[in-house]
């Protein structure tokens, strides 16, 4: 994943997916699909069509100005973006359909807690429409992006798996081994995200599939709900690296049962 920041645009943007439409995306590749069709008898995805359509900022969602006056703003990683499944099968679409409200999905593949925080600050600074609710699926806390200045004046955000050698070594031997820095960032990104929306009067539903996301930070004031779609086989999406529609359906059901929205 690579995202860019440019002061002329309201949010971080994905140059490679601006206004992109296609049948494959990210780890859900055509090559993998053809391989699985050959080796997997009666595979559920054999005749399935998964449309990927991205807006002018590279997000798998409608344009921001096309959203209804009342809408939910969703954040998360590739699972919420819906890699390997139809966008209509994601938990965010299901939740919003059940409560009868429009939504914007800002989830992006490979992103960590930092990207959710940065886009929240940019949403506020850019005076974008105020959502009725915010729902954030918080990714694993060890994910981190590194920023680099580009010749055109923009800033490139690369996730930890794509960083130059010196950053990759620091990440692997320092950041995820001695977790002090990680814990400090977790506190800053999580609290900064929630305090920003609180200052705007927007209710936030925080959840994660990760049980240890806020370990050692139980003093944080903003509640995190851990959702466990138990009983569902993992990696059932078409790319075999993400969870399938059943996982999202149970997640949506449990989020709605919280009676927060």
C-alpha positions in Angstrom: 0.0 0.0 0.0 1.2 3.5 -0.9 -0.8 6.6 -0.1 0.1 10.2 -0.9 -0.5 13.5 0.8 -0.9 16.7 -1.2 -2.2 19.9 0.3 -4.4 20.5 -2.7 -6.5 17.3 -1.9 -8.7 16.7 1.1 -7.4 13.3 2.2 -4.6 10.9 1.7 -5.0 9.4 -1.8 -4.1 6.3 -3.7 -2.5 7.3 -7.0 -2.7 3.8 -8.4 -6.5 3.5 -7.9 -7.9 6.9 -8.8 -11.2 6.3 -10.6 -10.2 2.7 -11.2 -12.7 0.0 -12.1 -11.8 -3.6 -12.6 -12.3 -7.2 -11.7 -9.2 -7.7 -9.5 -7.4 -5.7 -6.9 -4.6 -6.1 -4.3 -4.1 -9.7 -3.3 -7.2 -10.7 -5.2 -5.3 -11.2 -8.5 -6.4 -12.7 -11.8 -3.4 -15.0 -11.7 -4.4 -16.4 -8.4 -8.0 -16.7 -9.4 -7.1 -18.8 -12.5 -4.9 -21.0 -10.4 -7.6 -21.7 -7.9 -10.2 -22.4 -10.5 -8.0 -25.2 -11.8 -7.2 -26.8 -8.4 -10.3 -26.2 -6.4 -13.3 -28.4 -7.3 -16.7 -26.7 -6.8 -15.0 -23.5 -5.6 -17.6 -20.9 -4.6 -15.9 -18.1 -6.4 -15.5 -20.0 -9.7 -18.3 -18.1 -11.5 -18.5 -15.1 -9.2 -17.9 -11.5 -10.4 -16.4 -9.1 -7.9 -16.6 -5.5 -9.2 -13.9 -3.1 -7.8 -14.8 0.5 -8.3 -12.8 3.4 -6.7 -13.5 7.1 -6.5 -11.3 10.1 -7.5 -9.1 9.7 -4.3 -8.6 5.9 -4.8 -11.1 4.7 -2.2 -13.5 1.8 -2.8 -16.6 4.0 -2.2 -18.7 6.7 -3.8 -17.5 10.3 -4.1 -17.7 12.2 -0.8 -20.1 14.8 -2.3 -22.4 12.0 -3.5 -23.2 10.8 0.0 -26.6 11.6 1.6 -26.8 14.4 4.1 -26.8 11.7 6.9 -24.1 9.1 6.5 -21.7 6.8 8.3 -18.0 7.3 7.8 -16.1 4.0 8.0 -12.4 3.4 8.6 -10.3 0.2 8.5 -7.9 -1.9 6.6 -8.3 -4.4 3.7 -10.9 -6.5 5.5 -13.2 -3.4 5.8 -12.3 -2.3 2.2 -13.5 -5.8 1.2 -10.6 -7.3 -0.7 -11.7 -10.6 -2.2 -15.5 -9.9 -1.8 -18.2 -7.7 -3.2 -18.4 -4.4 -1.4 -22.1 -5.2 -0.7 -20.9 -8.1 1.4 -18.7 -6.0 3.7 -19.7 -5.5 7.4 -20.0 -1.7 6.8 -22.5 -2.1 3.9 -24.5 -4.6 5.9 -24.6 -2.4 9.0 -25.6 0.7 7.1 -28.2 -1.1 5.1 -29.8 -2.5 8.3 -30.1 0.9 9.9 -31.1 2.7 6.6 -28.2 5.1 6.2 -25.7 5.9 3.5 -21.9 5.5 4.1 -18.4 6.5 2.9 -15.8 3.8 3.2 -12.2 5.1 3.8 -10.7 1.7 4.5 -7.5 0.9 2.6 -5.5 -2.3 2.3 -2.4 -2.7 4.5 -3.1 0.5 6.6 -2.5 0.7 10.3 -3.8 2.8 13.1 -1.8 5.8 11.9 -3.6 6.2 8.6 -7.0 6.2 10.3 -5.8 9.0 12.5 -4.2 11.0 9.7 -7.3 10.9 7.6 -9.4 12.0 10.5 -7.3 15.1 10.9 -7.4 15.8 7.2 -11.2 15.2 7.1 -11.6 17.9 9.8 -9.0 20.3 8.3 -10.6 20.0 4.9 -14.1 20.9 6.3 -15.6 17.8 4.7 -19.3 17.0 5.6 -19.8 15.9 9.1 -21.0 12.3 9.4 -23.8 11.2 11.7 -21.6 8.3 13.0 -18.1 7.1 12.7 -17.2 3.4 12.8 -13.6 2.4 12.9 -12.3 -1.2 12.6 -8.9 -0.8 14.2 -6.1 -2.8 12.4 -3.2 -4.6 14.2 -1.2 -2.2 16.3 2.2 -3.3 14.9 1.3 -1.8 11.5 3.1 1.5 10.7 3.7 3.7 7.7 6.8 5.6 6.9 6.7 9.0 5.1 9.0 10.2 2.3 9.2 13.5 0.5 8.6 13.3 -3.3 9.8 15.6 -6.1 6.4 17.0 -6.7 6.0 18.2 -3.2 3.8 15.4 -2.0 4.5 13.0 0.8 4.5 9.3 0.2 3.2 7.0 3.0 4.5 3.4 2.6 3.4 0.6 4.9 6.1 -1.2 6.9 6.5 -4.1 4.3 7.6 -1.7 1.6 10.0 0.5 3.3 13.7 1.1 2.4 16.2 -1.1 4.2 17.1 1.2 7.0 13.5 1.7 8.0 12.7 -1.9 7.6 15.5 -2.9 9.9 14.5 -0.4 12.5 10.9 -1.6 12.3 11.8 -5.3 12.5 14.4 -5.1 15.2 13.2 -2.2 17.2 9.5 -1.2 16.7 7.9 -4.7 16.9 10.5 -6.1 19.4 10.7 -3.4 22.1 7.0 -2.3 22.1 7.4 0.9 24.0 7.3 3.0 20.8 4.4 1.0 19.5 2.4 1.5 22.7 3.0 5.3 22.6 1.8 5.5 19.0 -1.2 3.3 19.8 -2.3 5.7 22.6 -1.7 8.8 20.4 -3.4 7.5 17.3 -6.4 6.0 19.1 -7.0 8.9 21.5 -6.3 11.5 18.8 -8.8 9.9 16.5 -11.5 9.7 19.1 -10.9 13.1 20.6 -11.1 14.7 17.2 -14.5 13.2 16.5 -15.7 13.9 20.0 -14.8 17.6 19.6 -17.0 17.6 16.5 -19.9 16.0 18.3 -19.8 12.8 16.2 -20.4 9.5 18.0 -17.7 6.9 17.3 -18.0 3.1 17.4 -14.6 1.6 17.9 -14.1 -2.1 17.3 -11.4 -4.6 16.4 -11.0 -8.3 15.7 -7.7 -8.1 17.7 -8.0 -9.0 21.4 -4.7 -7.4 22.3 -5.0 -4.1 20.5 -5.2 -2.0 23.7 -3.3 -4.2 26.1 -1.6 -2.2 28.8 -3.7 0.8 27.8 -6.9 0.0 29.7 -6.8 3.6 31.1 -7.9 5.0 27.7 -11.4 6.6 28.0 -12.8 5.6 24.6 -14.4 2.2 24.6 -13.1 -0.5 22.2 -15.4 -3.4 21.4 -13.7 -6.7 20.5 -15.8 -8.6 17.9 -15.3 -12.3 17.5 -17.2 -13.9 14.5 -16.7 -17.4 16.0 -17.6 -20.5 14.1 -16.7 -19.0 10.7 -13.8 -20.4 8.7 -11.1 -17.9 8.1 -9.7 -16.7 4.7 -12.9 -17.5 2.8 -12.6 -14.5 0.4 -11.7 -15.1 -3.2 -8.0 -14.2 -2.6 -7.8 -16.8 0.2 -6.1 -14.1 2.4 -9.2 -12.3 3.7 -12.4 -13.4 5.4 -15.6 -14.0 3.4 -19.2 -12.8 3.5 -20.2 -14.9 6.4 -17.5 -13.4 8.6 -18.7 -9.9 7.7 -22.4 -10.9 8.3 -21.7 -12.0 11.8 -19.5 -8.9 12.5 -22.4 -6.7 11.3 -24.9 -8.5 13.5 -22.7 -8.2 16.6 -22.0 -4.5 15.9 -25.8 -3.8 15.6 -26.4 -5.7 18.8 -24.3 -3.2 20.7 -27.1 -0.7 20.2 -24.6 2.1 19.8 -25.9 3.4 16.4 
